Amino acid sequence: MKKLVKVVAAIIENEQKEVLCALRSPEMSIPNRWEFPGGKIEANEDIYSALKREIDEELDCKIETYNEIFNDTTHEYETFIINLISIKCRVVKGTPTKSEHSKLIWLKRKNLDSLKWAPADVPAVEQLIQEK
């Protein structure tokens, strides 16, 4: 049986209504695909605490979440199953800086589909593009 991994992802928007997109490095699983930054939820951690911790660790900045789930999807990869919970948020301190990812870019929603996304992130991308 495949392992189920619970993951949170940050949909970080700036004042220009652009969304932060992160390119997975060649060393990561699902390499060279774009994703919303985030990571695994640890034991005894709620989704919002997990997201704030992951963004602090990965991007060296502080975020504030809008306390609602934007997208909740489950995707089966070849070796594991991911439950990806996407939450909208904004940066409240610092500037996102890449540490694990190859690249970070800000994109307008209408241009999000120009990137090659990790399959689990696609439902949230599509929802963002359709949202007004």
Secondary structure as the mmCIF struct_conf table of DSSP 4:
data_model
#
loop_
_struct_conf.conf_type_id
_struct_conf.id
_struct_conf.beg_label_comp_id
_struct_conf.beg_label_asym_id
_struct_conf.beg_label_seq_id
_struct_conf.end_label_comp_id
_struct_conf.end_label_asym_id
_struct_conf.end_label_seq_id
HELX_LH_PP_P HELX_LH_PP_P1 LYS A 2 LYS A 2
STRN STRN1 LYS A 3 ILE A 12
STRN STRN2 GLU A 13 GLU A 13
TURN_TY1_P TURN_TY1_P1 GLU A 15 GLN A 16
BEND BEND1 LYS A 17 LYS A 17
STRN STRN3 GLU A 18 LEU A 23
HELX_LH_PP_P HELX_LH_PP_P2 ARG A 24 SER A 25
TURN_TY1_P TURN_TY1_P2 PRO A 26 GLU A 27
BEND BEND2 MET A 28 ILE A 30
TURN_TY1_P TURN_TY1_P3 PRO A 31 ASN A 32
STRN STRN4 TRP A 34 GLU A 35
BEND BEND3 PRO A 37 PRO A 37
STRN STRN5 GLY A 38 LYS A 40
HELX_LH_PP_P HELX_LH_PP_P3 ILE A 41 GLU A 42
TURN_TY1_P TURN_TY1_P4 ALA A 43 ASN A 44
HELX_RH_AL_P HELX_RH_AL_P1 ILE A 47 LEU A 59
BEND BEND4 ASP A 60 ASP A 60
STRN STRN6 LYS A 62 GLU A 76
BEND BEND5 GLU A 78 THR A 79
STRN STRN7 PHE A 80 LYS A 93
BEND BEND6 GLY A 94 GLY A 94
BEND BEND7 SER A 99 SER A 102
STRN STRN8 LYS A 103 LYS A 108
HELX_RH_3T_P HELX_RH_3T_P1 ARG A 109 SER A 114
BEND BEND8 LEU A 115 LEU A 115
STRN STRN9 TRP A 117 TRP A 117
HELX_RH_3T_P HELX_RH_3T_P2 PRO A 119 ASP A 121
HELX_RH_AL_P HELX_RH_AL_P2 VAL A 122 GLN A 130
#
